[in-house]
Amino acid sequence: MRETVIFVLAITALSWIPYQINAGTSSFYRKEPITQILFILDGSGSMKAGWEGTTRFEIAKRLLVQTIDSIEKANQNVRFALRVFGHQYPKSENNCKDSKLEVAFAANNADKIRRKLDLVHPQGWTPIAYSIFNSMNDFPILNQGGVHNIIILITDGVENCEGDPCAIGEELLKRGIVLKPFIIGLGMDMEDIAKFDCVGQFYDAADREAFANTLDIVVSQALHNTTAQVNLLDDYGNPTQTNVEMTFYNAFTDEIEYNFVHTMISPGVPDTIPINPVGKYNLVVHTIPPTFKYNIELTPGRHNIIPVDVPQGILSISMDRFAGSEEFQCLIRQAGSPQTLTLQDINSKQNYLVGSYDIEVLTLPRVRYYNVELSQSTTQEINIPKPGKLNLNSRSAVVASIFSDIEGIFEKVIEFEPLHGRTSVNLQPGNYVLVYREVGSYESASSESKKFIIRSGAISNIEF
C-alpha cells in the first residue's frame, strides 16, 4: 500500500485589538498585540511511519520545537501552547476523545514543550474535528493591548473518528473564530486532497525542507496584522469612488463590527484598514441606494483587497426662489419603484449609483421628473422653475382650496383652514382655480371660483 503524508497548518485568529487608550493623555497609541500560537500535533499511530530516515512524528516534533525556540528568542510578544491528540490510548481502544492540552500558554515555553514532546509516543486515532473544537478553551483571555490567537494543526492523515472538520469550521465561524488552514501533502491521492477543500488550501511537500519552508510561511503570516483595502469600483472597473460610509457586519450574528468612511491616500489608491480576520463579514457600502457584498473572508496575516462595484453619477437640482421663502426638498426613487431612497435639498448635488431615477419635488404643486438617467462621473442637472407668489385677501371667513388646472383636469394643491384676511403662498407657474364658500353659508350653490395664472418670479393678488 502506498503511504501518504499530509500536514495541515490551520490559522485561527480569535481576536485582535491593535489600539489601546492611554488614560493619562486620552490619546490612542499603537501597541504590539500579544500573539498566542497553539500547536495541535497529531500523536496518532500513523505518525510512527517512516519518513526520510526517521518518523513523521520526529520530523514534525523537531521542526516544531525549532520554530518555537527561534521565535521566542526574537519576539517576546509571542507565546506558545501545545495540544496533542491520539497519543494517550492505543488504537485498539478506538478512543475518539483522545486530545489533551499538554502545555498551557506561557512565556518562554520552548523547553517545556520540548520535554513534553519527548514523552509522547504516537499510538491512537485521529480526532481532528474534536481537537479543533476543544482548542477554543485553550486560549486565556488577556487584557493588555489586545491578543492575536493562532492555531497551527499538524497531522499526517484525514479524520478517522467520524468527525466533520468542515462542520466544525463552520461552527467556529459562527462563534467568531476563523479556520483558515494550509494543507501540505506528500504523495496524496486526489480523492484525499478533495476532502480538505472545505478546510483550506493545499500545498504539495515532497520532503522535510518543503515542510519547514511552509511552516515558516504560515508562522510569518500569523505574526503579521491582517489588513484590508476596499476598492470602490466605477463603471470602468477602476477604484475611483470614495468618501462613502462602509459598515462591516458579522455574517452570522448581524452585529456591527466596524464603521468606516472610505478614504483615498492618493488618486485611485484606497487607504488600508486594520481588520480582524475572524469569521465572515457582510459589507454595506452606504451609496444611494446601498450596495451589499456578502460572506467576505479575509486571509489572516495578509493584505486583503475587497472589490465592490459602486459606479456613481451626480444629480444636481437647482431652483431660484424668493428671498425668505421656504426651502424645498425632493423625493428620490429608483425609476418605477414606490420606495423613497432619500430626500435631496433643492440647490444641492448628490451622488447616486448609475441608473434611472424618478424625482418628486415637494413644491406646490409637486413637480415630477421620470426616468432621469445618471451616468458614471457625469452631472445630470435639473432646473426647477422659479415659483410665483400668490397674495390672498379674504374680506370674510371662507372655506377655500386651490386647484391646478392642467388642460381641464383639476388637482387639489392646497386646502386652507377657514381663511380670513391676508395670506400668501408660493406656487409653481401654471393655471389655477380658487374655489371657496363663506363659512356662514349652508348652501353648496353659494360656492364661487376664480381662475388665475401664476408666472415664474411674479406676484399675483386676489381679493374676495
C-alpha positions as CSV (number, residue, x, y, z in Angstrom):
1,M,0.0,0.0,0.0
2,R,1.3,3.4,-1.0
3,E,1.8,5.6,2.1
4,T,0.8,9.3,2.2
5,V,1.8,12.1,4.4
6,I,-0.1,15.4,4.9
7,F,0.5,18.3,7.2
8,V,-2.4,20.6,7.9
9,L,-1.5,24.1,9.1
10,A,-4.6,25.9,10.3
11,I,-4.5,29.6,11.2
12,T,-7.3,30.7,13.6
13,A,-7.5,34.3,14.6
14,L,-9.7,34.7,17.6
15,S,-9.4,38.4,18.4
16,W,-7.2,41.3,17.6
17,I,-7.2,44.8,19.1
18,P,-4.4,46.9,17.5
19,Y,-5.0,50.1,19.5
20,Q,-5.2,51.0,23.2
21,I,-6.4,54.1,25.0
22,N,-3.7,55.9,27.1
23,A,-5.8,57.1,30.1
24,G,-3.2,59.7,31.1
25,T,-3.3,61.5,27.8
26,S,-6.7,60.5,26.5
27,S,-5.0,59.6,23.2
28,F,-4.6,56.5,21.1
29,Y,-1.3,54.8,20.6
30,R,-0.4,51.6,18.7
31,K,0.7,48.7,20.8
32,E,2.0,45.4,19.6
33,P,-0.6,42.7,20.5
34,I,0.3,39.6,22.3
35,T,0.3,36.7,19.8
36,Q,-0.6,33.2,21.2
37,I,0.1,30.3,18.9
38,L,-1.4,26.9,19.8
39,F,0.2,23.9,18.1
40,I,-2.2,20.9,17.7
41,L,0.0,18.0,17.0
42,D,-1.1,14.6,15.6
43,G,0.1,11.8,18.0
44,S,-1.8,9.0,16.4
45,G,-0.3,5.7,15.4
46,S,0.2,6.6,11.8
47,M,2.8,9.2,12.8
48,K,5.2,6.4,13.6
49,A,5.5,5.7,9.9
50,G,9.0,6.1,8.4
51,W,9.9,9.3,6.5
52,E,13.3,10.4,5.3
53,G,15.2,8.1,7.7
54,T,13.1,8.7,10.8
55,T,9.4,9.0,11.5
56,R,6.8,11.5,10.6
57,F,6.4,12.4,14.3
58,E,10.1,13.0,14.9
59,I,10.3,15.4,11.9
60,A,7.2,17.3,13.0
61,K,8.5,17.4,16.6
62,R,11.9,18.7,15.7
63,L,10.7,21.4,13.3
64,L,8.0,22.5,15.8
65,V,10.5,22.9,18.7
66,Q,13.0,24.6,16.4
67,T,10.4,27.1,15.3
68,I,9.2,27.9,18.8
69,D,12.7,28.4,20.1
70,S,13.7,30.7,17.3
71,I,10.6,32.9,17.6
72,E,10.8,33.1,21.4
73,K,14.3,34.4,21.1
74,A,13.3,37.1,18.6
75,N,9.9,38.2,19.8
76,Q,8.8,38.4,23.5
77,N,5.3,39.2,22.4
78,V,4.7,35.6,21.2
79,R,3.6,32.8,23.5
80,F,3.1,29.1,22.7
81,A,1.0,26.2,23.9
82,L,0.8,22.5,22.8
83,R,-2.2,20.3,22.4
84,V,-1.7,16.6,21.3
85,F,-4.2,14.1,20.1
86,G,-4.1,10.3,19.5
87,H,-1.3,9.7,22.0
88,Q,-2.9,8.6,25.3
89,Y,-4.7,5.4,24.2
90,P,-3.8,2.6,21.8
91,K,-5.6,2.4,18.5
92,S,-7.3,-0.8,19.8
93,E,-9.4,1.2,22.2
94,N,-10.9,3.4,19.4
95,N,-10.8,6.5,21.6
96,C,-12.1,9.5,19.6
97,K,-11.8,11.9,22.5
98,D,-8.0,11.4,22.9
99,S,-7.0,15.0,22.9
100,K,-5.3,17.0,25.6
101,L,-3.8,20.4,26.2
102,E,-0.3,19.2,27.3
103,V,1.4,22.6,27.7
104,A,-0.6,25.7,28.5
105,F,0.3,29.2,27.3
106,A,3.2,30.9,29.0
107,A,6.2,33.0,28.1
108,N,9.4,31.1,27.2
109,N,7.7,27.8,26.7
110,A,10.1,26.1,24.3
111,D,11.9,23.9,26.8
112,K,8.7,22.8,28.4
113,I,7.2,21.9,25.1
114,R,10.4,20.0,24.1
115,R,10.3,18.0,27.3
116,K,6.7,17.1,26.9
117,L,7.1,16.0,23.3
118,D,10.0,13.7,24.3
119,L,7.4,11.8,26.4
120,V,4.8,11.5,23.6
121,H,4.6,8.1,21.8
122,P,2.2,8.1,18.8
123,Q,-0.3,5.2,19.1
124,G,-4.0,6.1,18.8
125,W,-6.7,7.5,16.5
126,T,-7.1,10.9,14.7
127,P,-9.9,13.0,16.2
128,I,-9.2,16.2,14.2
129,A,-12.6,17.8,14.5
130,Y,-12.8,17.1,18.2
131,S,-9.4,18.6,18.8
132,I,-10.1,21.8,16.9
133,F,-13.4,22.3,18.7
134,N,-11.9,21.8,22.1
135,S,-8.9,24.1,21.4
136,M,-11.3,27.1,21.8
137,N,-10.9,26.7,25.5
138,D,-7.1,26.6,25.4
139,F,-6.7,30.4,25.0
140,P,-6.6,32.6,28.1
141,I,-8.2,36.0,28.0
142,L,-5.6,38.8,28.1
143,N,-6.4,42.4,28.9
144,Q,-3.2,44.1,27.8
145,G,-3.4,45.8,24.5
146,G,-5.2,43.0,22.6
147,V,-4.4,39.5,21.7
148,H,-3.9,37.7,18.4
149,N,-4.6,34.0,18.7
150,I,-3.4,31.4,16.2
151,I,-3.9,27.6,15.8
152,I,-1.4,25.5,13.8
153,L,-2.6,22.0,13.3
154,I,-0.1,19.3,12.2
155,T,-1.4,15.9,11.1
156,D,-0.5,13.1,8.7
157,G,-4.0,11.9,7.9
158,V,-7.6,12.7,7.4
159,E,-10.2,12.5,10.2
160,N,-10.9,8.9,11.2
161,C,-13.3,9.4,14.1
162,E,-16.4,10.3,12.1
163,G,-15.8,14.0,13.0
164,D,-16.5,16.6,10.4
165,P,-13.8,19.3,10.2
166,C,-15.9,21.2,7.7
167,A,-18.8,21.4,10.1
168,I,-16.5,22.3,13.0
169,G,-15.0,25.1,10.9
170,E,-18.5,26.5,10.2
171,E,-19.3,26.3,13.9
172,L,-16.1,28.2,14.8
173,L,-17.1,30.8,12.3
174,K,-20.4,31.2,14.0
175,R,-18.6,31.8,17.3
176,G,-16.3,34.4,15.8
177,I,-13.4,32.1,15.1
178,V,-12.0,31.6,11.6
179,L,-10.5,28.4,10.4
180,K,-8.1,29.1,7.6
181,P,-5.7,26.1,7.1
182,F,-2.8,25.5,4.8
183,I,-2.6,21.8,3.8
184,I,0.7,20.2,2.8
185,G,0.6,16.7,1.4
186,L,3.1,14.1,0.2
187,G,2.0,11.6,-2.5
188,M,-1.7,12.2,-1.8
189,D,-4.5,10.8,-4.0
190,M,-6.8,13.4,-5.5
191,E,-9.6,11.9,-3.5
192,D,-7.8,12.6,-0.2
193,I,-6.9,16.1,-1.3
194,A,-10.6,16.8,-2.2
195,K,-11.5,16.1,1.5
196,F,-9.7,19.2,2.5
197,D,-11.4,21.6,0.0
198,C,-13.7,22.9,2.7
199,V,-10.8,23.2,5.2
200,G,-8.1,25.2,3.3
201,Q,-5.5,25.5,0.6
202,F,-3.4,22.5,-0.5
203,Y,0.4,22.5,-0.8
204,D,2.5,19.6,-2.1
205,A,5.5,18.9,0.1
206,A,8.0,16.3,-1.2
207,D,10.4,16.4,1.7
208,R,11.3,17.8,5.1
209,E,12.7,21.0,3.6
210,A,9.4,21.8,1.9
211,F,7.5,21.3,5.1
212,A,10.0,23.5,7.0
213,N,9.6,26.3,4.4
214,T,5.8,26.1,4.6
215,L,5.8,26.2,8.4
216,D,7.9,29.3,8.2
217,I,5.4,30.9,5.8
218,V,2.5,30.1,8.0
219,V,4.1,31.4,11.2
220,S,5.2,34.5,9.4
221,Q,1.7,35.2,8.3
222,A,0.4,34.5,11.8
223,L,2.7,37.2,13.2
224,H,1.6,39.9,10.8
225,N,-1.5,42.0,11.1
226,T,-4.4,41.4,8.8
227,T,-5.4,44.4,6.7
228,A,-7.9,45.2,4.1
229,Q,-8.4,47.6,1.3
230,V,-11.9,48.3,-0.1
231,N,-11.8,49.1,-3.8
232,L,-14.9,51.0,-4.7
233,L,-15.1,50.4,-8.5
234,D,-16.5,52.8,-11.1
235,D,-18.3,51.7,-14.3
236,Y,-14.9,51.1,-15.9
237,G,-13.6,48.8,-13.1
238,N,-11.3,51.4,-11.6
239,P,-11.2,52.2,-7.8
240,T,-12.0,55.8,-8.2
241,Q,-15.1,56.1,-5.9
242,T,-14.6,57.3,-2.3
243,N,-15.9,59.4,0.6
244,V,-18.7,56.8,1.2
245,E,-19.5,55.3,4.6
246,M,-19.0,51.5,5.0
247,T,-20.3,49.1,7.6
248,F,-18.9,45.6,8.3
249,Y,-21.4,43.2,9.9
250,N,-20.7,39.8,11.4
251,A,-22.2,37.5,8.8
252,F,-23.5,35.1,11.5
253,T,-24.8,37.4,14.2
254,D,-25.6,40.5,12.1
255,E,-23.9,42.7,14.7
256,I,-21.9,45.7,13.5
257,E,-18.2,45.1,13.8
258,Y,-16.7,48.2,12.0
259,N,-17.8,51.6,10.6
260,F,-15.5,53.4,8.2
261,V,-15.7,56.4,5.9
262,H,-13.8,55.3,2.7
263,T,-10.7,57.3,2.1
264,M,-8.0,57.6,-0.6
265,I,-4.3,58.0,0.2
266,S,-3.7,59.1,-3.4
267,P,-5.9,59.1,-6.6
268,G,-7.0,55.6,-7.3
269,V,-5.3,54.1,-4.1
270,P,-7.7,53.4,-1.2
271,D,-6.3,53.5,2.3
272,T,-5.5,50.4,4.3
273,I,-7.8,49.5,7.3
274,P,-6.8,47.1,10.1
275,I,-9.5,44.4,10.4
276,N,-9.9,41.3,12.5
277,P,-9.8,38.2,10.2
278,V,-12.4,36.4,12.5
279,G,-15.3,34.9,10.7
280,K,-17.2,36.1,7.7
281,Y,-18.3,39.7,7.1
282,N,-21.2,41.2,5.2
283,L,-20.3,44.7,3.9
284,V,-22.8,47.5,3.3
285,V,-21.4,50.4,1.3
286,H,-23.8,53.3,2.0
287,T,-24.2,54.6,-1.5
288,I,-27.7,55.6,-2.7
289,P,-29.1,53.1,-3.0
290,P,-26.9,51.0,-0.7
291,T,-24.5,48.3,-2.1
292,F,-24.1,44.9,-0.5
293,K,-21.3,42.3,-0.5
294,Y,-21.9,39.1,1.4
295,N,-19.7,36.4,3.1
296,I,-16.4,38.2,2.9
297,E,-13.5,36.0,4.2
298,L,-10.1,37.6,5.0
299,T,-6.8,35.7,4.7
300,P,-5.0,36.2,8.1
301,G,-1.7,37.9,8.1
302,R,-2.2,39.2,4.6
303,H,-3.3,42.4,2.9
304,N,-6.8,41.7,1.5
305,I,-8.4,43.6,-1.3
306,I,-12.2,43.8,-1.3
307,P,-13.7,45.0,-4.6
308,V,-17.2,46.4,-4.7
309,D,-18.9,47.8,-7.8
310,V,-20.3,51.2,-7.0
311,P,-20.4,53.3,-10.2
312,Q,-21.9,56.7,-9.4
313,G,-23.2,59.7,-11.2
314,I,-24.2,63.1,-9.8
315,L,-27.7,64.6,-9.6
316,S,-27.8,68.4,-9.3
317,I,-31.2,70.0,-8.5
318,S,-31.5,73.8,-8.6
319,M,-34.2,76.5,-8.4
320,D,-34.3,80.2,-7.9
321,R,-36.6,81.2,-5.0
322,F,-38.0,84.3,-3.4
323,A,-35.9,85.8,-0.6
324,G,-37.1,84.5,2.7
325,S,-39.2,81.7,1.2
326,E,-39.1,78.2,2.5
327,E,-36.5,75.6,1.4
328,F,-37.8,72.7,-0.7
329,Q,-36.8,69.1,-0.8
330,C,-37.1,66.3,-3.4
331,L,-38.1,62.7,-3.0
332,I,-35.7,60.4,-4.9
333,R,-36.8,57.0,-6.0
334,Q,-35.4,54.4,-8.4
335,A,-37.4,54.5,-11.6
336,G,-40.7,52.7,-11.3
337,S,-40.3,52.0,-7.5
338,P,-42.6,53.4,-4.9
339,Q,-39.9,53.3,-2.2
340,T,-38.2,56.6,-1.4
341,L,-34.4,56.3,-1.3
342,T,-33.6,59.7,0.1
343,L,-34.6,63.4,0.4
344,Q,-32.4,65.8,-1.5
345,D,-32.4,69.5,-0.9
346,I,-33.1,72.0,-3.6
347,N,-29.8,73.7,-4.8
348,S,-27.7,70.7,-3.9
349,K,-25.7,67.9,-5.5
350,Q,-25.8,64.2,-4.5
351,N,-24.1,61.1,-5.8
352,Y,-26.3,58.1,-6.8
353,L,-25.5,54.7,-8.3
354,V,-25.7,54.9,-12.1
355,G,-29.2,54.1,-13.3
356,S,-32.7,55.7,-13.8
357,Y,-34.5,57.7,-11.1
358,D,-37.8,59.3,-10.5
359,I,-37.8,62.8,-8.8
360,E,-40.7,64.3,-6.9
361,V,-40.2,68.0,-5.9
362,L,-42.1,69.0,-2.8
363,T,-43.2,72.3,-4.2
364,L,-46.8,73.5,-4.6
365,P,-47.9,71.7,-6.7
366,R,-45.4,68.9,-6.7
367,V,-43.2,68.7,-9.8
368,R,-42.3,65.3,-11.1
369,Y,-39.5,64.0,-13.4
370,Y,-39.4,60.4,-14.5
371,N,-36.6,58.1,-15.7
372,V,-33.8,60.6,-15.1
373,E,-30.7,58.8,-16.3
374,L,-27.4,59.1,-14.3
375,S,-24.1,58.0,-15.9
376,Q,-20.6,57.4,-14.4
377,S,-18.9,60.6,-13.2
378,T,-21.3,62.9,-15.1
379,T,-23.7,65.5,-13.6
380,Q,-27.4,65.5,-14.5
381,E,-28.8,68.9,-13.9
382,I,-32.5,69.5,-13.1
383,N,-33.6,73.2,-13.1
384,I,-36.9,73.7,-11.4
385,P,-38.9,76.8,-12.5
386,K,-38.8,79.7,-10.0
387,P,-42.2,79.9,-8.3
388,G,-44.6,82.9,-8.3
389,K,-46.2,84.3,-5.2
390,L,-50.0,84.5,-4.7
391,N,-51.4,87.0,-2.2
392,L,-54.9,86.3,-1.0
393,N,-57.1,88.8,0.9
394,S,-60.5,87.4,2.1
395,R,-63.0,90.0,3.5
396,S,-64.9,87.3,5.3
397,A,-64.1,83.8,6.7
398,V,-64.2,81.3,3.9
399,V,-63.6,77.6,3.3
400,A,-61.2,77.6,0.4
401,S,-58.9,75.4,-1.7
402,I,-56.6,75.9,-4.7
403,F,-56.6,73.5,-7.6
404,S,-54.2,73.3,-10.5
405,D,-55.9,73.3,-13.9
406,I,-54.0,71.2,-16.4
407,E,-56.0,71.0,-19.6
408,G,-59.2,71.0,-17.7
409,I,-58.2,68.4,-15.2
410,F,-58.3,69.7,-11.6
411,E,-55.9,68.5,-8.9
412,K,-56.1,69.9,-5.3
413,V,-52.9,71.8,-4.4
414,I,-53.6,73.3,-1.0
415,E,-56.5,73.4,1.4
416,F,-56.8,76.3,3.8
417,E,-58.2,76.3,7.3
418,P,-61.1,78.8,7.4
419,L,-59.4,81.7,5.7
420,H,-60.0,85.3,6.8
421,G,-57.8,88.2,5.9
422,R,-54.4,88.2,4.2
423,T,-52.2,85.1,3.4
424,S,-49.5,84.3,0.9
425,V,-48.4,81.1,-0.8
426,N,-45.7,80.2,-3.4
427,L,-46.9,78.3,-6.4
428,Q,-45.2,76.8,-9.4
429,P,-46.0,78.6,-12.7
430,G,-49.3,77.4,-14.3
431,N,-53.1,77.8,-14.4
432,Y,-55.1,77.6,-11.2
433,V,-58.6,77.9,-9.7
434,L,-59.5,79.2,-6.3
435,V,-62.7,77.5,-5.0
436,Y,-64.3,78.9,-1.9
437,R,-67.5,79.3,0.2
438,E,-68.3,81.6,3.1
439,V,-68.3,79.9,6.4
440,G,-71.7,81.2,7.3
441,S,-73.3,79.8,4.2
442,Y,-75.0,76.4,4.3
443,E,-75.8,76.2,0.5
444,S,-73.3,74.5,-1.8
445,A,-74.6,76.7,-4.6
446,S,-73.1,79.7,-2.8
447,S,-69.6,78.4,-3.7
448,E,-67.6,80.6,-6.0
449,S,-64.4,80.1,-8.0
450,K,-61.8,82.4,-9.5
451,K,-59.3,81.4,-12.2
452,F,-55.8,82.8,-12.1
453,I,-52.3,82.4,-13.6
454,I,-49.0,82.1,-11.7
455,R,-45.9,83.3,-13.6
456,S,-42.4,82.5,-12.6
457,G,-41.0,85.2,-10.3
458,A,-44.2,87.3,-10.4
459,I,-46.7,88.3,-7.8
460,S,-50.4,87.8,-8.2
461,N,-53.2,89.2,-6.0
462,I,-56.7,88.0,-5.4
463,E,-59.3,89.8,-3.2
464,F,-62.6,88.2,-2.5
